[in-house]
Amino acid sequence: MREKTIEFTGYPSGDHEAFCFDVDKDDFRLITGRKPNKFDRAVFSKGMYMIYPSDLLEGLTEADKKYKFEISIKIIEEGGAS
């Protein structure tokens, strides 16, 4: 397993769709607090649903506030031990 942690400060850009992640239904509900609908279905990953940066920031964004972001990324190899 490879791992990378990035920490930075910044402002939400407001475009809300710079990138998205495809997640399963359980993670979608956990992150957004709601059931996915047909418009949330992932385009390229069958059975998955899209979340956007705005979903991760829900309830946190206020105009002229600066935020500290810490993102930890773990790459888990298919079939490999973690």
C-alpha positions as CSV (number, residue, x, y, z in Angstrom):
1,M,0.0,0.0,0.0
2,R,1.2,3.5,-0.9
3,E,0.1,6.5,1.1
4,K,0.2,10.3,0.6
5,T,-1.0,13.0,2.9
6,I,-1.4,16.6,1.7
7,E,-2.2,19.6,4.0
8,F,-3.0,23.0,2.6
9,T,-5.2,26.1,3.3
10,G,-7.5,27.7,0.8
11,Y,-10.9,28.9,-0.1
12,P,-13.6,26.9,-1.8
13,S,-13.6,28.0,-5.5
14,G,-17.3,27.9,-6.0
15,D,-17.4,25.9,-9.2
16,H,-18.3,22.7,-7.1
17,E,-17.5,20.3,-10.0
18,A,-13.8,20.5,-10.5
19,F,-13.6,16.7,-9.9
20,C,-15.7,14.0,-8.5
21,F,-15.3,10.6,-7.0
22,D,-17.4,7.4,-7.6
23,V,-18.4,5.8,-4.4
24,D,-20.8,3.0,-3.3
25,K,-24.3,3.7,-2.0
26,D,-23.3,3.4,1.7
27,D,-20.4,5.9,1.3
28,F,-22.7,8.2,-0.7
29,R,-25.2,8.2,2.2
30,L,-22.5,8.7,4.8
31,I,-21.0,11.7,3.0
32,T,-24.2,13.4,1.7
33,G,-26.7,12.4,4.4
34,R,-29.2,11.3,1.8
35,K,-30.2,8.5,-0.6
36,P,-28.7,8.8,-4.1
37,N,-31.1,9.5,-7.0
38,K,-30.8,8.7,-10.7
39,F,-28.8,11.9,-11.3
40,D,-26.2,10.8,-8.8
41,R,-25.3,7.6,-10.7
42,A,-21.7,7.4,-11.8
43,V,-21.1,7.7,-15.6
44,F,-18.2,5.4,-15.8
45,S,-18.4,3.0,-12.8
46,K,-21.4,0.7,-12.8
47,G,-23.3,0.6,-9.5
48,M,-21.5,3.6,-8.1
49,Y,-22.6,7.2,-7.3
50,M,-20.8,10.5,-7.8
51,I,-19.8,12.9,-5.0
52,Y,-18.3,16.3,-5.5
53,P,-16.1,18.6,-3.4
54,S,-19.2,20.5,-2.4
55,D,-20.6,17.3,-0.8
56,L,-17.5,17.1,1.4
57,L,-17.8,20.7,2.5
58,E,-21.6,20.7,3.1
59,G,-22.4,22.8,6.1
60,L,-18.9,24.3,6.4
61,T,-18.6,26.8,3.6
62,E,-19.1,30.5,4.5
63,A,-18.1,33.5,2.4
64,D,-14.7,35.0,3.1
65,K,-13.6,32.1,5.4
66,K,-10.3,30.4,4.9
67,Y,-10.2,26.6,5.5
68,K,-7.4,24.2,6.3
69,F,-7.7,20.9,4.3
70,E,-5.9,17.7,5.2
71,I,-6.3,14.9,2.7
72,S,-5.0,11.4,3.2
73,I,-4.9,9.1,0.2
74,K,-4.2,5.4,0.5
75,I,-3.7,3.3,-2.6
76,I,-4.6,-0.2,-2.0
77,E,-3.4,-2.7,-4.6
78,E,-6.0,-5.1,-5.9
79,G,-5.5,-8.5,-4.3
80,G,-2.6,-7.3,-2.3
81,A,-2.1,-7.3,1.5
82,S,-2.5,-3.9,3.2
